[in-house]
């Protein structure tokens, strides 16, 4: 006696606009994943460019860098190479890794813009490309320096022969290259937000550490960018670079938003105000706090104060400018705006809190709120302003 089994086949219809946005075509194979009550998909076809080069190129370039390091060691007559220090495994790995990683990122980013399977790189303006490259190289350099500093502290007298040194370099360089190639394919809003956060927090913390013995907190946060501070260029460069990354992030988000919703004057105004905020942040670094030069000191204080007011104006207009904003986000934004105004007028009118406390607290609140706003915009890019309604039909097939 034959047994029959039934299999349920679900047919899901999606709007044409959604299919176009997701680059889904009739007959495409999709891989579905269920996480809780969420259904996500990935394309069943991997880009040939990415599949072919994601491992081959990083490994090939790492081997070339290993040969370069071997030749350098031979020319310099280096027998045993120390793990850290001058002419060490660390110095060669950092220098050659940054060179190979940046070249691979540049090459694959340019290539990926012509790859129809890539939905990210094409939304990055060319004017933002140098900023993104520089940010990635700086973060990568700091990470390598930190890793080898830890290894140097753990193994202070370690030294290796040429072949072992080359092998260590090739391994590190391969992972550096693979990271940069993957970044070239996957640059999106969330990665740009991570870049912005890493650069601004890392730069400010390094500047604070460099001026710890100068008791910067007894003066003000702006002291880190003044001529009296040690390596003041680091703080000012951090602000300028952060502003450029912020402009790149704004461009990416609003170019992506145009694909999921109509272009309105509200969104255009929001983009202009966010861009002005980024420009003002860069101006704080471009015009350091020169207390000996009255007009520069006034200009620095003016752009610093304007940054607070721009954030407050953004918060006030959020209800009308941001599509689909929730009540919870609005009330949180209003609370942040009120607190910023209290800090600003309290410092300027009654001298409380102190200048250092005012700048640190205002920076933390404003930057934290901006990150939440960028997160909300990224959610709009991914989900759209309103949920899309799709229809699922069940079809049952019987097999005898």
Buried (B, 14 or more C-beta within 10 A) or exposed (E): EEEEEEEEEEEEEBEEEEBEBBEBEEEEEEEEEEEEEEEEEEBEEEBEBBEEBBEEBBBEBBBBBBEBBBEBBEEEEBEEBBBBBEEBBBBBBBBBBBBBBBEBBBBBBEBBBEBEBBBBBEBBEEEBBEBBBBBBBBBBBBBBEEBBEEBBEEEEEBBBEBEEBBBBBBEBBBEBBBBBBBBBBBBBBBBBBEBBBBBBEBBBEBBBEBBEEBEBBEBBBBBBBBEBBEEBEBBBBBBBBBBBBBBBBBBBBBBBBEEBBEEEEEBEEBBEBBBBBBBBBBBBBBBBBBBEEEEBBEBBBEBBBBBBEBBBBBBEBBEEBBBEBEEEBBEBBBEBBEEBBEBBEBBEEEEEBBBBBBBBBBBEBBBEBBEEBBBBBBEBBEEBEEEEEEEEEEEEEEEE
